[in-house]
């Protein structure tokens, strides 16, 4: 893999992590209501 491929993978991993964090926050706010 060249550096471009590595960057793509890292970006997608970060994006996935962000999305799962947002989902956890959404679930948390729903449970509090």
C-alpha positions in Angstrom: 0.0 0.0 0.0 1.3 3.4 -0.8 0.8 6.5 1.4 -2.3 7.5 -0.5 -4.0 4.2 0.3 -2.9 4.4 3.9 -4.4 7.9 4.2 -7.7 6.7 2.7 -8.0 3.9 5.2 -7.1 6.2 8.1 -9.7 8.7 7.0 -12.4 6.1 6.7 -11.5 4.7 10.1 -11.7 8.1 11.7 -15.0 8.8 9.9 -16.5 5.5 11.2 -15.3 6.3 14.7 -16.9 9.7 14.6 -20.2 8.2 13.4 -20.3 5.6 16.1 -19.5 8.3 18.7 -22.4 10.5 17.4 -24.7 7.5 17.6 -23.7 6.8 21.2 -24.4 10.4 22.1 -27.8 10.3 20.4 -28.7 7.1 22.3 -27.6 8.7 25.5 -29.7 11.8 25.0 -32.8 9.7 24.1 -32.4 7.6 27.3 -32.2 10.8 29.4 -35.5 12.2 28.1 
